[in-house]
C-alpha cells in the first residue's frame, strides 16, 4: 500500500531533475527504468495525478533518448 504522500514523498513539489534523482535513489536503476517503476507502483490509474506525473516524465525521458524515424 502506498503512503499518503505518494511513492516519493512530496512528489508534486519536485522538479523533473529532483524527481529523476528521487526515483533513482528509490530503485537504483537507470533514470528511465526508475521512473517507470514509480509509475507502475502508483497504480496505473490514468486519472491519478501522481501516476500522470511519473508516466509523463517517463514519456519525456523516453523521447529524449530516442533517435531514428520511429
C-alpha positions in Angstrom: 0.0 0.0 0.0 1.3 3.4 -0.8 1.8 6.2 1.7 -0.4 9.2 1.8 2.4 11.3 0.3 2.8 9.0 -2.7 5.5 6.8 -4.0 8.1 9.5 -3.5 7.3 11.9 -0.6 6.2 15.3 -1.8 6.4 14.2 -5.5 4.2 17.2 -6.5 6.8 19.7 -5.4 9.7 18.1 -7.3 11.3 19.5 -10.4 12.0 17.0 -13.2 15.6 16.6 -12.2 14.7 16.1 -8.5 12.1 13.5 -9.4 14.6 11.6 -11.5 17.1 11.7 -8.7 14.5 10.5 -6.2 13.4 7.7 -8.5 17.0 6.5 -9.0 17.6 6.7 -5.2 14.5 4.6 -4.6 15.0 2.0 -7.3 18.8 2.0 -8.0 18.2 1.7 -11.8 18.9 3.9 -14.8 16.7 7.0 -15.0 14.0 5.7 -17.4 13.6 2.4 -15.6 13.4 4.0 -12.2 10.8 6.5 -13.4 8.8 3.6 -15.0 8.9 1.7 -11.7 7.5 4.7 -9.9 4.6 5.0 -12.4 3.8 1.3 -12.0 3.9 1.5 -8.2 1.3 4.2 -8.2 -1.4 2.0 -9.7 -1.6 2.6 -13.4 -4.8 4.7 -13.0 -4.7 7.4 -15.6 -6.9 9.6 -13.5 -4.4 9.6 -10.6 -2.3 12.9 -10.7 0.7 11.1 -9.3 0.5 8.4 -12.0 0.3 11.1 -14.7 3.3 12.9 -13.2 5.5 9.7 -13.3 4.1 8.5 -16.6 4.5 11.8 -18.4 8.1 12.1 -17.1 8.8 8.6 -18.4 7.5 9.6 -21.8 9.6 12.8 -21.9 12.7 10.8 -20.9 12.0 8.1 -23.5 11.5 10.5 -26.3 14.6 12.5 -25.3 16.8 9.4 -25.7 15.1 8.3 -28.9 17.0 8.5 -32.2 15.5 7.5 -35.5 12.4 7.8 -37.5 10.0 5.6 -35.5 
